[in-house]
Amino acid sequence: MLQLKCERCGEVTLKDTCVSLNETVALPRSTTNLVQKCKFCGREGTVLMVTGRGRPLTHELSQSGQYAPLMLFDCRGYEPVEFAFGSGWKVESIEGTKFDAVDLSGGDFAEYDEKGECPVMISNLRSVFNVLK
């Protein structure tokens, strides 16, 4: 779920836009994951999710204050400005217990790993978009 800004007029989408690897749109010479028209100026833009370029956020990265590149987006006509953490995340404790379908839309997650006898917590969620040329 992203908020997108039109590169032509600067208008930011009012609602979050869902971009999914499972949804593709055929273009004349390729495919993309989203084609959307700006409601203000009418310019069409695309967003392609590039797989194989992300990596999970680990405990070590988090403790050092670093970000993990979760996904690479190839955006044409739009610029992502905000990421909305939603549901469907996978979380794994440092002891190896897995939690599936985690909802991070509230901004945090707290659970207890009974097997590993340790708390599991996600908080202070932040996202950034770095432009690659």
N, C-alpha and C positions, 0 to 999 in steps of 0.2 A: 504494500500500500504506500503510494507516494503522493506528495503534492508536487505538481509540475508548474514551471513558469514558462510561458511562451517566449521564445527568443526574439520574436518580431516585435510584439507590443508590450511585453513584460507582465501581462496578466497572469496571476497565480490561480490555479484551480481552487474552487471553494471546497470541494469534496475531495477526499483521498481517491486516487485512481489505482485500481487493482491491475497489477502486471503479473502474469503467471507464465511459468515455463510450459504449462500444459495447454495454453492457448496460443495459437499461431495464426497469423494473417498472411496470406500470400500477396506478395508484391510482384511487379513485372519481372524482376530479376533475382529475387530472393524472398525470404520470409522474415517476419518480425513478430514480436509478442504483443505489441500494442500500436494501433493507429488511432489517433485522436485529433479532432479539429478544435482549435481554440474557439471558445464561445464568444470572444470579444472581436477578434480580427478575422477569423475564418481560416487561418493558416493551419495546414495539416502537419502533424509531427508524428514521429515514431519512436518507440523504445524497444530495443532488443536486449534480452538478457543473455550474456555471454557466459556459458558454463565453463567449469574447469579453472577459473581464475580466482575463486574465493577459497577461504579456509576458515575453520571454526575459531571462535573466540575461546582461548584456553584460560585457565586459572592464572598461569604465569603472565600472559599478556595483560590480563585484567589488573593483576596486582602491580604491574609496572606502569599502568596508566596508558597503555597502547591500545590502538584500535586494531581490529582484524578485518581485512577486506572480505566481506561476506559474498558480494556479487559484483560483477562488472556490468555496467549498463552502457550500451551504445545508443545515445540519444541524438536524434536529428530533429531540430525545430523546437525541442523542449529541453529544459534544464531541470533536473530534480532539485528541490529545495528542502524537502522534509520527508523523513521516513517514518511511517506509523508501524510500530511493533504491534502485531496482532496475534492470532492463534496459530497453532501448528508447529511450534518450535520443539526441538529435541534438546534435552538437557541431560548431561551426564555428570554425576558426582565425581570427586577426585578418587573415590574408592571404586568407581565403575558402575554404580547403579544408574539405570536409564529411566528417564521420565519422558513420555511421549505426549504429543498434542498439548504442549504447555501454552497457555494464553498469557502473553506479555503486554496486552493492550492496556492493562492497569499500571504498567511501568515497573512492576516487580514480581518476583516469584519466591516463595519460601516453602520449603518442605524438609522433611527429615529422612535421611538415608538410614533405615533400620539395620540393614545388613552391615554397612560400614560404620554405623554409630556416629554419624556426623551430620550437621545441618547443611542444607543446600540452599543457596540464596542467590538471587539476581536482583540488583537494584541499581539506581542511578543510570538507567539506560540513556545512551546518547548515540547519535549517528552523525556522520559527516560524509560529504561527497567530495572526493578528490577528482579533479579533472585530469585526464590523461590525453595527451596529444599524439 
